[in-house]
Amino acid sequence: MALWKLHGNGKSIAPGEVVAPDERLGWGRTISMGMQHVVAMFGATFLVPLITGFPPSTTLFFSGIGTIFFLLITGNKLPSYLGSSFAFLAPIAAVAPHNTGEAPSLENMGVALFGVMVAGITLAIVGAIVHFAGSKWIDKLMPPPMTGAIVMIIGFNLAGAAKNNFQYQYVADSAGCAADPANTAACAVTGTADLTGWITIFAIVLITVLFRGIIGRLSILLGVLVGYVAAVFQGQVSFAAIEGADWFGLPEYHTPVANPVVFGLFVPVVLVLIAENVGHVKSVALMTGKNYDKQMGRALLADGVATTVAGIGGGSGTTTYAENIGVMAATKVYSTALYWVAGITALLLSLIPKFGQAINTVPTGVIGGAGVVLYGMIGLLGARIWVENKVDFTSPVNLFPAAVGLIMGISDLSITIDGNTVAGGVAVGTVTALVLYHIMKPLAKWRKTAQA
């Protein structure tokens, strides 16, 4: 395992230099900058358990554990923080819906966790294959036209969930209304979340364009805080759970419940996780000037192991984080020492139940507003992949599979057998797009009917 050597005097970085993964600054600076990486991932990582109803403290715990696993498996050579992956939102929503402010049933949560675990095992297997066979086959399986389409499907498939949260209606007695929907007194609407959602959106947008540096990069987190304050003034937040929580305690654990329905829903997520991890490795290589191709398989394996462990214990699936890439790019510090600090900090915070309950008080309107921004951004990342790779949509080989897959995914066209959903819109759209592409491309070349 690589050890850290002190960079220069440990206090400053000369112009044009970077702190390499096997280097570090002084421990005071290293610890403070490592904690900054935890803050950078807060906004996005905590939105996943808030949206899905999973326990925030548990998600944070396995985020920290996953980061440590990642550093160990990659030989302490590749800097990365593993936070919650948004790619899991759609399949989790399909098996464990969470639209009422209440957590999903334990059985549904268990089925979702089994899906997370299955995705993690699949990704780990892919990582092992890449480590021994190389990664060129991934580019052939998922060329830029299809990678962009898959990312867009993941993001835009969640449009309905964002709308439901954004327009959420508060009732007089949520528990009583859930028990008896015909109870007009309990189900009387006392307010809506629309205003809170709008405030959250505008706060995120304005903070992004008005501030530079770390404040601008934390626009999601800070926008959520602004929306939270607005919700407090509207009486949409209850602090009772925080007051009743302990200061110290273990996170809330849940176990997976085996169900074959998850295979069609969760396995397509692996394609997105592959794209995210490959992008992360290439970004670090570009910024540090080092070749990390040999670490590609280890990175995929590490994220697979972290996701599997999270699924076994009750956490959200993990992935590498663009927010942390942004912090590294701004600070020029790529030391893996920072991520050991970040992982340990996340673990310590997860042992404070009051902290987890505070996260749980974030109201539905705030989640809806942040979701509108984030889901749209995820979708448009797919378009960015198309633009950066100069995808030619005058070619039917690129156009038709992407078009068909997008409509299937966004409309959430699902496959049901005996009343049970065996493949949701994300799975159907992803698989259909890939199958069409790999059928059309060789046929077009053979018949010379279109540019392939």
N, C-alpha and C positions, 0 to 999 in steps of 0.2 A: 504494500500500500504506500502511495506517495506521501511524503512528509512535507510540511510547509517550511520554506525558508523565508527569512525576513526580506521584504522588498525594500531596497535602498535603506533609508534611515527609519523606515516603519511609520513615517509621519506624512510624507507627501509623495506625489506621483509626478514625475517630470513630463512636460508636454510630449505627446506622441507615444508615451509608454502606457502599459497596462499592468495590473497586478495579475499574474498568471494563476491558474488553478492550484499549482503547487507552491504558491507564495502566499504571504499574508502581510498585512500592516501590523502595527502594534496591537496588543490584545484589547486595549480600551476601544480603539477604533473598530477593530474586528467585531467585537461584541455589539457595539451600537449599530453598526451597519448590518449585522446579521438580524438584529431585531427589526430593522427597517424593512427587511425582506418579508417578515411576518406581517407587518402592517400593509405592505404592498399587496399581499394576496388576500387580506381580510375581506374586502368588498365582494370579490367574486366567489371565494371559497365558501363564505357563509350564506350566500344567496342560494346555493344548491340545497342545503338542509332546510332553509326557510321555505323554499318552493316545494320541496318533496315531503316535508314533515319529519325528516330524519333528525335525530338529536344533534344539535350544533356541537356540543362538547365532544361527542363521539367522533364526529366528522373531523374536528380539529385534532383529536388524539391520533387517529389513523393517518391524518395528513402529516403529522410530525414523524410517526413511525415509518410511513412510506418514504419520506425524505431521507431518513437515516438508512433504510434499506437500499435506496437508490445510490447513495454515496458509497455504501459498502460493496454493492454488486458491480459498480462501475470502477472499483479500485480507487475511489477518492480522486478521480481524474476529471470528472465532468460535473460542473456546477449546475445544480437544479433544485428547485423546490417543487414538491408534488402537492398540488392543491386539488380541489374538487373539479371534476370534469363536467362541463355542461352537456357533453354528448350523451350522458346518461339520463338527462331530464325527461326526454320523450318516452323511452321505454319504461322508466319508473312510473311516470304518470299513467301509462297504460295499465299497469298492474296494481299500482298503489295510489289512486287519485287523492289529491290533497287540495281542496278548494274552499274549505269551510273554516279554516283556522284551527281545525282539530287534526291531530296526527292520524295517519292512515291506520287501519286495523293491524294488529300484530301479525296476523297471517299474511296479509297483503305485503306488509313491510318485509316479512321473511321471504316471500316469493321474489320480491325485488332484489333483496340481498343475494339470493341464489343467482339471479341474473347477473349482478355485479361480479360475483365470484366466477361464473362461467366465462364472462368477458375477460376477466383477469387471467384465468388459466389459458384461454385461447391466445391472448397477447403474449404471455410468457412463452408459449410454444413457438409462436412466430419469432420472438426474440432469439430463442435458441437456434432456430433454423437460420436466421439472418447471421448469427454469430459464426456459424460453421459454413454457410453456403453463400454469404454475401447478400447485398440488398438490391441488386439490379432487378430481381424478379418482382419486387414491390413496385418499381417504376413501370414495369410492363403490365402488372395487374391493375394498377391505379394511375394511369397517366394524368396529366394536369386537367384535361377536360372532365374526367370522371371524379378526380379528387375535389375539384371546385364544386361540382354538382352535389357530391355527398355532403360537403360542409354546408352548402346552402340548404339542403334538405333538413339537416339537423337543426339549423337555426330557425328557418321559416315554419317548420312543422309545429313549433311552439307558439305560434301567433295566437292560437285560440286560448292557450293557457294564460298568456299575457293579458288578453282581453278580459277573461273571467276575473282575474285578480284586480285589474284596473277598475272594472265596473262592479266590484264586490259590494253587496248590500248588507249593512249591519242590521241585525234584528234585535228585538227587545231581550230575548232569552235564547241564545244560540243552542244551548244544550236542550232546552225544552222544545224548541222548534225541530231539532234533529230527531228527538224522540217521538214527536207528534206533529208532523207537517200541517195537519189540519187545525192546529191550535192557533187561532188568529191573533190572540193576545201575545203569545210567545214569538210568533213569526212576524209581528208588525215591524215594518222597516223604519229604523230610527235615523238612518243616514246612509250615504254612499261613499265609496272610496275615491271617486273621480278627482276631486280637488287635490287630495293627497298625492295621487298619481301624477297629475300635471305639475305640481310643485317639485316632485322628485325629478321628473324629466328635465325641467328647466334648470334646476339646480345642477344636475350632472353636466348639462350642455354648457352652462355659463362658467362653471368652475374649470371645465376643460379648456375653454378659449381665453379665459381671463388670467390664468395662473401658469407659471412655468415650473419646471423642476418637479420635485416630489409631490407638491400639492396638485399640480395638473394631472399627474399620473394616478393620483388617488381620487379622481373625480367621482368614480362610482361609489366608493366608500363615503366620501364627504357628502355627495348628493343624497345618499340614503340617510345620513344623519340629519340633513336639512329636512327631508321628508318626514323623518321620525319626529322631529320637533313640531312640525306642522300638525302631525297626527295627534300629538299630545295635547295641543291646544284645542283640537276638535273632539277630545274625549275618546279617542280610538285606541288608547293604550292603557293596559292594566299592569300595575307593578306588583300585584299580590304574589305572583310566582317568585319574583326576585326576593322579596322579603322573607318568604318561607324557605328559601334554598340555603344550604350550608356554604361555608366559605371553602371548605376542602372536602373532596370526595372523588371517587372513581367515576369515570364517564358511564353513561347508560349503555349497556350492551344488548344486542339482539343477535339471534342466530338465523341462518338461512333456512328456508323451507323449499325442498326440492319440488320443482314443477317443470315439466318439459315445455310448457308454453313459452318459457323465457328464451329458448334458443333462437327462435325467429325474431324476437324483439331486441335482444341484447348483443348477439354476435356481430351484426353490422356495425355496432359502435366501435368495434375493434379497428375497423378501417379508418375511422377518424382518429383514434388514439395513435395509430401508426403514423398517420400524416402529421399529427402534432409533435410526436417525439422526433421524427425525422427532421422536421422543421427546426426543432429546438437544437438538435445536434449540429445542423448546418449553420444555424445562427451563431452559436458559440464558436464554431470553427472560423467563421468569417470575422468575428469581432476580435478573436485572439490571435489569428494568423496561424493556427495549428490545425493539422488534419486529424479529425476525430472519427473517420469512417470506421475504424476498427472498434470504436465504442458503440456503434449503432445497435448491434445486436444486444449488447449488455444493457443499453438504455431501455430498449423495448422489454427485455426480460425483467429488468428492475421495476418498471412501471406495472408490468403484469403481476409480479409478485406482490407489489404494494396494493394493487387493486383487489387481488385475491384475498389478501389478509383483511382488507377493509370490509369486503363482502362477508367474510366469516364472522366478523365481530360487530357489524352494525354501522360501518362508515360508508361514505360515498366513494364511488370509483375515482381514481386519481389520474392526473396528467401533469406534464410539465407546464410551466406558466409563463405567458407572454409578459405579464406584469413584472415578473422578476428579471426577464430579459431586458425590459426597459430600464430597470434600476441599474443593472450591470452596465448597460450601454452608457448611461448617464454618469456613473461613478468611475468607470474603467477598472473596476475591481471584480475579478472573476474567481477569487479565492474560494475553494470549497470549504474553507474554515468558516466562512459566513453562513453556509448552509447547515453546518453542524450546529451553529448557534441558533439558527432559525428553527431547525427541527426540535431541538431541546426546549426552546422557548414555547413552541406550539404545544409540546407535551405538558409543560408546566401550567400553561393557561387552561388546558383541557381538564385539569384537576381542580378547577375552581367552579363549582356548580352555579354560583351566583352569576358568573360570567356567561355561562351557557344559557341560563334563564333570561338574562338581559337580551341576548341575541334573539331568543324566542319571542320577545315582546314586539319585535318589529311587525307593524300591521300590514294587512293584505294590500292596502293601497300603495304602500312604499314598494312592496315586492312587485306589484303590477307595473309601476312606473319604471323601476329599474329593469324589469323584464322586457318591456317594450324596447328599451335602449339596447340591452345586451343581446336579445334574440335577433334583433335586426343587425347588430354588429357581427354576430356569428355568421348569419346568412351572407352578409356582404364580404366576409373574409373569403368565401368561395369565389365571389366575383374578382377579388384581388388576386387569387391564384390564377384565374383565367387571364387577367390583364398582364401580370408579371411574366407569364409563360406564353403570352401572345397566341392564345388559343384561337384558331380559325373556325368561326361558326358559319362560314360559307360552305364548309364541308358537312354534308348530311351525316357523316360518320360521327362527327362531334355534336352536331345539332340535335338530331333525333333522340339519341339515348338520354342526353341531358334534359331535353324538353319533357320527355315522357316521365322520367324519374322525378323531376321537380314537381310536376302536377300531382303525381301519385303521393309524393311525400308531403307536400304542403296541404293537400286536401285530406290527408290522413286516411288514404284508401287502405283498408286492412283486409286480411284474409281470415275468415272465421270458419271453424269446423264444429258442428254440433253446438253452436252458440258461443263457443270459446274463441277468443282472438289468438291466433297462432303466429301472426306476423302483422305488426303495426305499420303505419305509413312510412316510417323511416326505413324499416327493413324492406318493405315492398319496393319503395322508390329506389333504394340503393342497389338491391339485387337486380331489379329490372334494368336499371341504367347500365350496370356492368355487363350483364348478359347480352343486352342489345349491342353494346359497343364491341364486344369481343366476337359477336356473330357478324356484324356489319363490316368490321375492318378487313378481315381476310377475304370476305366475299367481294368487297369493293375493289380490293387489289387484284383479285383473280379475274373479275369481269371488267376492270378498269372503268367502272361506272361513276366513280366519285373519288375525289382526293382523300386518301385514307391516312 
